[in-house]
Amino acid sequence: MRLLGFKPRVFAAQYREVRSCNKSMGLIVHAMPSTIVCLLLVQIVIGCGLPQATLLEKPEKLDYVHISDHPNRPPLPDTVIAFGLPVDDTDIIGYVIYYKVYYSASRDPDYREDGKYFDENSYISTNDEMQPGSAIPNQRGFLKVGEYGKSEFAEYYIGHRGNQKAIYIDFDPGGEGGADANDRNQPIIGYDYPVTEKNKVKVLARGFIDPRDETGNKFRSFVADWEYDDRYHDGDLRRGYFLLDNQPGRTEEDIRRCGNPYFKNRSPDGTLRIGFVVHSYGRIQSSFKPVTSKPVYFGDVGYSPIHDSHRL
């Protein structure tokens, strides 16, 4: 872990408190031996509430197969995205993964804009500090990824293994799905490349259930399971922000709060893009308090064509 540097502007009030404390102690400081003075100053700083925070090291976006999985590091196929695991993995127990559906790579403005929110360099010339954890994914309308066959979210999506170097998500396992994404197998996630049915850790699902479905209410599939007719639109086929509290969509009102439907006034005639973000997740050993890294946008995949499943 490393200490997070805070900007004086953000914590001006705390610094004013410290200066006030120092001023009030001025006469005492001049009258005491240096050792006592040092101890007093430490106590003043702690007592006046200077902020301290820790961050986990963040994952790294991969465009190539990690060298631990292939010495030649070939580029990843278009249907595979991946992230490298942190070198300093102190206190990391897993990784939280988010996704967002873009209705077009060329016409959806969020597809062009979201990247800068996850780029630390874009914050250098501003007075803001890039926020860790779920703050930015939530702000930009990202959603937690679900596990296929389940309906509840875990504390984190995939666990950290110290002997592994990367995590891969394959949206066309086996490479036999062809151009139509609806013909592919379910996307899978794992620590080794290529990810196969034998070494996969989980099967991915979208982070919404269908509250009208009384037969199971499981997370909806990424494959041939999209609903966007005039009567009902899936929660992740809507454009909204600060959506995490609406997941997994237990009621139709939860779904409606996710924003305006993509395909109510436009037809799904292009290729959807599904973007993914990840951050490290852990607990401080001394207090067991949750701690995270800053989030990383680690890639997107195309999904075409999209067909209304006419679920009910």
C-alpha positions as CSV (number, residue, x, y, z in Angstrom):
1,M,0.0,0.0,0.0
2,R,1.0,3.6,-0.4
3,L,0.0,6.9,1.3
4,L,-2.5,9.0,-0.7
5,G,-1.3,12.5,-1.2
6,F,-4.0,15.1,-0.4
7,K,-4.2,18.5,-1.8
8,P,-4.1,21.5,0.6
9,R,-7.2,23.0,-1.0
10,V,-9.3,20.0,0.0
11,F,-8.2,19.9,3.6
12,A,-7.8,23.6,4.2
13,A,-9.9,23.5,7.3
14,Q,-7.7,20.8,8.9
15,Y,-4.5,22.8,8.2
16,R,-6.0,25.9,9.7
17,E,-6.8,23.9,12.8
18,V,-3.1,22.8,13.0
19,R,-1.9,26.3,12.6
20,S,-4.3,27.4,15.4
21,C,-3.0,24.6,17.6
22,N,0.6,25.5,16.9
23,K,0.0,29.2,17.7
24,S,-1.7,28.5,21.0
25,M,1.2,26.2,22.0
26,G,3.9,28.8,20.9
27,L,5.0,29.9,24.4
28,I,5.1,26.4,25.7
29,V,7.3,25.1,22.8
30,H,9.9,27.8,23.4
31,A,10.2,26.9,27.0
32,M,10.7,23.1,26.7
33,P,13.5,20.8,25.8
34,S,13.6,19.7,22.1
35,T,12.6,16.0,22.8
36,I,9.5,17.1,24.6
37,V,8.8,19.7,21.9
38,C,8.9,16.9,19.2
39,L,6.5,14.7,21.2
40,L,4.2,17.6,21.7
41,L,4.2,18.4,18.0
42,V,3.3,14.8,17.1
43,Q,0.4,14.9,19.5
44,I,-0.7,18.3,18.1
45,V,-0.8,16.9,14.6
46,I,-2.7,13.8,15.6
47,G,-5.1,15.7,17.9
48,C,-5.9,18.4,15.3
49,G,-7.0,15.7,12.8
50,L,-4.6,15.8,9.9
51,P,-6.2,13.4,7.4
52,Q,-4.4,10.1,6.6
53,A,-5.6,7.5,4.1
54,T,-4.2,4.4,2.4
55,L,-4.8,3.0,-1.0
56,L,-4.2,-0.4,-2.5
57,E,-2.1,-0.7,-5.6
58,K,-4.3,-0.7,-8.7
59,P,-4.4,-3.4,-11.5
60,E,-3.0,-2.6,-14.9
61,K,-4.8,-2.8,-18.2
62,L,-3.3,-5.4,-20.6
63,D,-3.3,-5.3,-24.3
64,Y,-1.1,-8.3,-24.6
65,V,-1.0,-11.7,-23.0
66,H,1.1,-11.5,-19.8
67,I,4.6,-12.8,-20.2
68,S,3.9,-15.3,-17.4
69,D,1.4,-17.0,-19.7
70,H,3.2,-16.6,-23.0
71,P,6.9,-15.6,-23.5
72,N,6.2,-13.8,-26.8
73,R,3.3,-11.8,-25.4
74,P,0.9,-11.9,-28.3
75,P,-1.8,-9.3,-28.6
76,L,-5.2,-10.2,-27.1
77,P,-8.0,-11.0,-29.5
78,D,-10.9,-8.5,-29.8
79,T,-13.1,-10.7,-27.6
80,V,-10.6,-10.9,-24.7
81,I,-9.9,-8.2,-22.2
82,A,-7.4,-8.5,-19.3
83,F,-5.7,-6.8,-16.4
84,G,-2.3,-7.4,-14.7
85,L,-2.3,-7.9,-10.9
86,P,-0.5,-5.5,-8.6
87,V,3.1,-6.1,-7.6
88,D,2.5,-4.9,-4.1
89,D,-0.5,-7.0,-3.1
90,T,-0.4,-6.2,0.6
91,D,-4.0,-6.5,2.0
92,I,-5.6,-7.2,-1.4
93,I,-8.1,-10.0,-1.2
94,G,-9.9,-9.6,-4.5
95,Y,-11.1,-7.4,-7.4
96,V,-14.4,-5.6,-8.0
97,I,-15.4,-5.5,-11.7
98,Y,-17.9,-3.1,-13.3
99,Y,-19.4,-2.9,-16.8
100,K,-21.3,-0.4,-18.9
101,V,-23.2,-0.8,-22.2
102,Y,-22.6,1.8,-24.9
103,Y,-25.2,1.9,-27.7
104,S,-22.6,2.9,-30.2
105,A,-18.8,3.5,-30.5
106,S,-19.3,6.4,-32.8
107,R,-22.6,8.0,-31.6
108,D,-22.6,7.4,-27.9
109,P,-20.8,10.4,-26.3
110,D,-20.1,8.5,-23.1
111,Y,-18.0,6.1,-25.0
112,R,-15.6,8.9,-25.8
113,E,-15.9,10.7,-22.5
114,D,-15.6,8.0,-19.9
115,G,-11.9,7.2,-20.5
116,K,-10.7,10.5,-19.1
117,Y,-12.5,9.9,-15.8
118,F,-10.3,6.8,-15.3
119,D,-7.1,8.4,-16.4
120,E,-5.0,9.8,-13.5
121,N,-3.2,12.2,-15.8
122,S,-6.4,14.0,-16.5
123,Y,-6.5,15.1,-12.9
124,I,-3.1,16.7,-12.8
125,S,-4.1,20.1,-14.0
126,T,-7.3,20.2,-11.9
127,N,-7.9,20.8,-8.2
128,D,-9.5,17.4,-7.8
129,E,-8.1,14.1,-6.6
130,M,-9.0,10.9,-8.5
131,Q,-11.3,9.0,-6.1
132,P,-10.7,5.3,-5.3
133,G,-13.2,2.5,-5.2
134,S,-16.7,2.7,-6.6
135,A,-17.0,6.5,-6.6
136,I,-16.1,7.1,-10.3
137,P,-17.8,4.0,-11.7
138,N,-21.0,4.9,-9.9
139,Q,-20.7,8.5,-11.1
140,R,-20.4,7.4,-14.7
141,G,-23.2,4.9,-14.7
142,F,-21.2,1.7,-14.5
143,L,-22.7,-1.4,-12.9
144,K,-21.4,-4.4,-10.9
145,V,-20.9,-7.5,-12.9
146,G,-22.9,-10.5,-11.8
147,E,-22.1,-14.2,-11.7
148,Y,-24.1,-16.4,-14.0
149,G,-26.8,-18.5,-12.2
150,K,-26.9,-16.3,-9.1
151,S,-28.8,-13.2,-8.0
152,E,-26.7,-11.7,-5.2
153,F,-23.4,-9.8,-5.4
154,A,-20.4,-11.0,-3.4
155,E,-18.0,-8.7,-1.5
156,Y,-15.7,-8.8,-4.6
157,Y,-16.0,-10.5,-7.9
158,I,-12.8,-12.6,-8.2
159,G,-10.3,-13.4,-5.5
160,H,-6.6,-12.5,-5.5
161,R,-4.1,-15.2,-5.8
162,G,-0.5,-14.2,-5.0
163,N,1.1,-16.6,-7.5
164,Q,-1.0,-15.3,-10.4
165,K,0.0,-12.4,-12.6
166,A,-3.1,-11.6,-14.7
167,I,-6.9,-12.0,-15.0
168,Y,-8.6,-12.6,-18.4
169,I,-12.2,-12.3,-19.5
170,D,-13.1,-14.1,-22.8
171,F,-16.3,-13.3,-24.5
172,D,-15.9,-16.0,-27.1
173,P,-14.5,-19.0,-25.3
174,G,-13.2,-21.5,-27.8
175,G,-13.3,-19.0,-30.6
176,E,-16.2,-20.8,-32.3
177,G,-19.0,-18.2,-31.9
178,G,-18.5,-16.4,-35.2
179,A,-19.6,-12.9,-35.9
180,D,-22.9,-13.1,-34.2
181,A,-22.4,-12.6,-30.4
182,N,-25.6,-14.4,-29.7
183,D,-24.1,-17.6,-30.9
184,R,-21.1,-17.5,-28.6
185,N,-20.7,-19.4,-25.3
186,Q,-21.1,-17.5,-22.0
187,P,-18.2,-15.2,-21.2
188,I,-15.8,-16.7,-18.7
189,I,-13.1,-15.3,-16.4
190,G,-9.9,-16.9,-15.1
191,Y,-6.2,-16.5,-14.2
192,D,-4.6,-18.3,-17.1
193,Y,-4.5,-17.7,-20.9
194,P,-6.3,-18.9,-22.7
195,V,-9.3,-19.1,-20.4
196,T,-11.1,-22.5,-21.0
197,E,-14.0,-24.4,-19.5
198,K,-11.4,-26.4,-17.5
199,N,-9.5,-23.5,-15.9
200,K,-12.3,-20.8,-15.7
201,V,-13.1,-19.4,-12.3
202,K,-16.6,-18.0,-13.0
203,V,-19.1,-17.3,-15.7
204,L,-19.9,-13.7,-16.1
205,A,-23.5,-12.3,-16.1
206,R,-25.0,-8.8,-16.3
207,G,-25.8,-7.2,-13.0
208,F,-29.5,-7.2,-13.3
209,I,-32.4,-9.6,-12.7
210,D,-35.8,-9.2,-14.4
211,P,-38.3,-8.3,-11.6
212,R,-41.1,-9.7,-13.8
213,D,-39.6,-13.2,-13.9
214,E,-41.1,-15.3,-11.2
215,T,-39.2,-18.5,-12.1
216,G,-35.8,-17.7,-10.7
217,N,-34.8,-14.0,-10.8
218,K,-31.2,-14.8,-11.8
219,F,-28.7,-12.4,-13.2
220,R,-29.4,-11.9,-16.9
221,S,-27.0,-13.4,-19.5
222,F,-24.7,-11.5,-21.8
223,V,-25.7,-14.0,-24.6
224,A,-29.0,-13.6,-26.4
225,D,-30.8,-12.3,-23.3
226,W,-31.4,-8.6,-23.9
227,E,-34.9,-7.1,-23.4
228,Y,-35.8,-3.8,-24.9
229,D,-39.3,-3.9,-26.3
230,D,-41.7,-0.9,-25.9
231,R,-43.0,-2.3,-22.6
232,Y,-39.8,-3.1,-20.8
233,H,-36.1,-2.3,-21.1
234,D,-33.3,-4.0,-19.1
235,G,-31.6,-1.8,-16.5
236,D,-28.3,-1.8,-18.4
237,L,-29.9,-0.8,-21.6
238,R,-30.8,2.6,-20.2
239,R,-28.6,5.7,-19.8
240,G,-28.3,6.9,-16.3
241,Y,-25.7,7.7,-13.6
242,F,-25.2,6.8,-9.9
243,L,-26.9,3.5,-10.6
244,L,-25.3,1.0,-8.1
245,D,-28.1,1.4,-5.6
246,N,-30.6,0.2,-8.2
247,Q,-28.9,-3.1,-8.7
248,P,-29.9,-5.9,-9.0
249,G,-33.3,-4.5,-10.0
250,R,-35.7,-6.2,-7.6
251,T,-38.6,-4.0,-8.7
252,E,-39.6,-2.4,-12.0
253,E,-39.2,1.0,-10.2
254,D,-35.5,0.1,-9.7
255,I,-35.2,-0.5,-13.4
256,R,-37.0,2.7,-14.4
257,R,-34.6,4.7,-12.1
258,C,-31.8,3.6,-14.3
259,G,-32.6,6.2,-16.9
260,N,-34.0,6.5,-20.4
261,P,-34.0,3.4,-22.6
262,Y,-31.4,3.3,-25.3
263,F,-33.7,1.8,-27.9
264,K,-37.0,3.5,-27.3
265,N,-36.3,6.1,-30.0
266,R,-33.5,4.5,-31.9
267,S,-33.0,1.0,-33.4
268,P,-30.1,-1.3,-32.4
269,D,-28.6,-1.3,-35.9
270,G,-25.0,-1.0,-34.9
271,T,-22.5,-2.7,-32.6
272,L,-22.9,-2.3,-28.8
273,R,-19.7,-1.8,-26.9
274,I,-19.4,-3.1,-23.3
275,G,-16.7,-1.4,-21.3
276,F,-15.1,-2.8,-18.1
277,V,-13.6,-1.2,-15.0
278,V,-11.8,-2.8,-12.1
279,H,-10.3,-1.8,-8.8
280,S,-8.5,-3.8,-6.1
281,Y,-10.3,-4.6,-2.9
282,G,-9.0,-5.5,0.6
283,R,-9.1,-5.1,4.3
284,I,-6.6,-3.4,6.6
285,Q,-5.2,-6.2,8.7
286,S,-5.1,-4.2,11.9
287,S,-8.7,-3.0,11.7
288,F,-10.4,-5.1,9.0
289,K,-11.7,-1.9,7.4
290,P,-12.4,-2.1,3.7
291,V,-9.8,-0.4,1.4
292,T,-9.6,-0.1,-2.3
293,S,-7.4,1.1,-5.2
294,K,-8.2,3.7,-7.8
295,P,-10.3,2.2,-10.6
296,V,-8.9,1.3,-14.0
297,Y,-10.7,1.1,-17.3
298,F,-9.3,-2.1,-18.8
299,G,-11.0,-2.5,-22.1
300,D,-14.3,-3.0,-24.0
301,V,-15.7,-5.7,-26.3
302,G,-18.2,-5.5,-29.2
303,Y,-21.6,-7.1,-29.2
304,S,-23.4,-7.4,-32.5
305,P,-26.0,-7.9,-33.5
306,I,-28.4,-7.4,-30.6
307,H,-31.7,-9.1,-30.7
308,D,-34.7,-8.5,-28.4
309,S,-35.2,-11.8,-26.5
310,H,-38.9,-11.2,-25.9
311,R,-38.4,-12.7,-22.5
312,L,-42.0,-12.6,-21.4
